Amino acid sequence: MAKRSAGRENGPTRRLILKDRTQPGRYLAVLEFDSYEEAMRNNEDPETGKFAEQMAALCTRPPSFTDCDVLEMTELK
């Protein structure tokens, strides 16, 4: 995914992949965009849809998507 998204117009600016310690086999992906509008343009890209279908085929249940706004981000170290 990193190669696919790197330098792509309207692509994510940051990606965070999480593995749930209490639920084996559960993973979360957090993708950050510079703006809501860029995220929506990314969603409309046919390549994004194709990639989402490929990833969904690897899942044991349908993926869920959530749109969030960052309220605060603090560097602690």
Phi, psi and omega in degrees: 000323182300317179294321181295325186267340186301125176069009182282131177300134182067009179280172180293151178264339181209145178229137178230122178251126183242142174246123182289124180285332184265344179235091181307139179084001179258128181230152177231141175240128177244120179247130182252136178241157178295332180205162175299320181298319178294322178298318180292322176296321177297318179299327182280347181291126179303327178296324177296315178298318179297315180296319179298321177296319179296318180290321180297327179295338180273348185274153176274346175212162182300140177290157174240148183236142179224134174263126181230154171251138176284123177269325181202142174220124184233129173281123185260350177230000000 
